[in-house]
Amino acid sequence: FLEYANHEGIGKVCSYIHRNYSQNITVGELAEIACMSMSHFHAVFKNLVGISPTAYLINYRISVATQLLLYSKLSIGEIAARIGIGDAYYFSRIFRNKYGISPREYRKQNRYNDQQADKNCHEHFMYRS
């Protein structure tokens, strides 16, 4: 997102998403951060980033979820809640749409053993602010 940092608040919006992805974020809120009307913000964001602000937020949440699947013992429902998606079924559906497999299958195919997962989880998530 650094390439958008100097363009009409889009860098601020991306940074805000990265810090607050677990919260309920609206496009209106993002437009305010960018100091634009909703329609102008949506058009500028999509033009610069290539996808809508909502798609960007979902993609970022799913990327965080992949790390949690690999490096934590959290349940699928807990991961969904942690990334700001309250419905585990909806989370599983959008995850499957992106990766072609369920979150559970992704974890099973890509995860280290539990001891390694605990160590990596501690390193990846305990010291982030």
Secondary structure, 3 states (H helix, E strand, C coil): CHHHCCCCCHHHHHHHHHHHCCCCCCHHHHHHHCCCCHHHHHHHHHHHHCCCHHHHHHHHHHHHHHHHHHHCCCCHHHHHHHCCCCCHHHHHHHHHHHHCCCHHHHHHHHCCCHHHHHHHHHHHHCCCC
